[in-house]
Amino acid sequence: MRTELDQLRAAGYTFENSFDVINMFETKIAKYTGAPMAVVVDSCTHAIELCLRYHTKNTKVKLTCPKHTYLSVPMTLHNLNLNFDWTDENWIGHYKLGDTSIYDSAVRFTSGMYLKSTDMCLSFQYQKQLKIGRGGAILTDNTDLY
């Protein structure tokens, strides 16, 4: 039996149903990072995929991907049939996917990290900064994407 909801109640949080907890989590992530909005998802890869689907549905974009990144990023580009060029950039913490507003920020989760007018994709995998096992988020100020 999972006890997380009981632990939250014991810590003083009140909520009607478990979906309220998701909203609380998103609000806390947004406040911590300085983003106007946060959407939690099951992984950073899926955060990137959702952003790519949004940004490429009506517009042609030039996509790039660093040669040294996680395999899931170029595989997502490939699976979505999106053409991209490799780059040799030496990135730290995050990098931008071509001329989109999408940032792969899987290895960065810091206070005030949000960059205005971007869609930053986070990872909460157990080896990352927020070690909850699985999950991710999109930080954005784009109400349509949200």
Secondary structure, 3 states (H helix, E strand, C coil): CCCHHHHHHHCCCCCCCHHHHHHHHHHHHHHHHCCCEEEEECCHHHHHHHHHHHHHCCCCCCEEEECCCCCHHHHHHHHCCCCEEEECCCCCCCEECCCCCEEECCCCCCCCCCCCCCEEEEECECCCCCCCECCEEEEECCCCCC
